[in-house]
Structure formats: structure tokens, C-alpha cells
Amino acid sequence: MIALIIGWYTVTFIFYLLAEINMEIYKIMADLVQQGVSIIMVSSELPELISVADNILVMREGVMKGVLSKGEINQERIMSFATAE
């Protein structure tokens, strides 16, 4: 039981560290964008993309399926392009 509790704390700590690292990365990205730098971010994590992207280009099997700008971005639209034939 003690090993399980220690393991749970370890996993929780790792997730906390990853969240902190991601927040720092997003801050750096936002600072760069404010300086006029363009950033290409590749991710399959929709909440992550939706929270940081100004535009999203959706590809499936190497083919561009759609482009969404800030006001159009939501999970349903992204998935409709990602699953389109």
C-alpha cells in the first residue's frame, strides 16, 4: 500500500511538472508572437491547440483538409476536417 501511495504522489508530481513546463513554453511562444515571430506547432492534443493557436491547418494522411482561423476554431470543426474523406 505504501508503494502505491508513493507511486501516486510521483505520478501527480510528474503531471504537475509537465503542466508547469507547458505553461512556460506557452508563455515563451506568446512572447515570440508579440515580437512578430511565426510559430508552427504540431500536436494532436486538441485542447492544447485550441488554447494557443491563431490558425489551425488540419491534415489527414499528408493532405491538407482545411484551415481554421481564430474565430472558427473549435473541436467539432477540427474533427470534421480530420475525418473527412
N, C-alpha and C positions, 0 to 999 in steps of 0.2 A: 504494500500500500504506500509506503514511503517513496519508493521509486516512482510510482505512478504520480504522486503529488509533485515530486521534484521534476519529473518529465513534463507535467502540465505547466509548471512555472517556467521551465526552459522554453517550451513552445510559445507560451504567452510573451515572454521576453523577446524571443526572436521576431514574432509578429510585430511587437511594439517597435523594435529596432528598424525593421523593414519599413514600417509606416513613417517613422521619423526620417529615414533616408529618402523615401519617396517625396515627402514634403519638402525636403531641402533641394532635391532635384527639381521639383516643380517651381520652387522659388527662383532657382538659378535660370531655369528656362524662361520664366516670366520676365526676369531682369534682362536677359538677352533679347527677347522680343521687343521690349521697350527701347532697346538700343538699335532696333531695325534688323536684327538677325532673324533669318528664317530657320525654322527647325522642322525636320522631318522625323516624326516619331512613329515607330512601327509597334503595334500592340494588338492583341486580341482581347484585351480587357476593356469591355465597353464602358463601364463607369469611369475608368481612368481616362479614356479618350474623350468622352463627353465632357468631362470636367475641365480638360485643358486645351482642347482643340478649337481653333478658329475655323478650320475647314477639315473635312474628312473625305478622303478618296477611298472608296471601297473597291477592293479587288477580289476576284474569285478565280482560282486556277490560272493566275497570271494575266487575267483580262480585267481591265477597268470596267466596273459595273455601274458606278455612279459617283457623283461629287456632291457633298452637302456643305453648305455654308453655315455659319454660327446659328442663325435663326431657324435653320431647318434640321439641325442635329437632334435626333432622339434615337433611342434604342430600336424602336419599331422600323424607322426609315433605314437605319443601318442594316438591320437584319433582312429587310425586304430586298435590298441590293445584294447582300451577301448570299442570299439563297436563290436569286433569280437565275434562270437558265440562259 
